[in-house]
Amino acid sequence: QVQLVESGGGLVQPGGSLRLSCAASGFNFRMYAMSWYRQAPGKEREFVAIISSTGGNSNYADSVKGRFTISRDINENTVYLEMNSLKLEDTAVYYCHARGWTSDYWGQGTQVTVSS
């Protein structure tokens, strides 16, 4: 059974930091590129960051570049999103996504709220 379980979301003040985790199971984690997406209220889901299957390459949305860092631990089957200098507009549900050659999977999401 494939599972992507996000954790680490919560309430944080502007300028603060959070670290999201996504624990993967039920598929060959090493063969999948892993991404984070987010969806704010009333908006469409948008791309945040991606890391290659080997972890050697990553890419970010312009809105988070320089503030967020994606990483993965192959031994723990986990992908992370380190979020610094958080802004009000970063408030959203954050989703983990696994993309393989013939299949892809989504997690259930974790809420991140940036508020003073």
C-alpha positions, 0 to 999 in steps of 0.5 A: 500500500502506497503511503505519503505521510506529511508532517511538520506543519503548523502556525508560525509568525512571519519570518519564522521557519518550519521543516516539513517531512514526507515519509514514503512507503509502499513503492521504490522511493529511490526511483521517484522524483519527489516534489512539494506542492501547495494550495492556498484557500481559493487558489489552485495547487501550485508547484513549490519544489522538486528533487531528483530521484538521486537527490542530485538536482533540485528546482524551486518556484520563483516565489520560494527560491532562496528561502526553501530547501528540498532534500531527501534521505534515501535510507529513511525514505523521507523527503523534507522541505526546510522553509525559512523567512516565511511570509503570509503568502506562504499559508497553504496546505502543503502536499508531497508528490512522488513521480515515477515513469509510469505512476505518481502519488500524492499525500494528504497534505499538511497545513502551514499557517503564517500569521502574526 
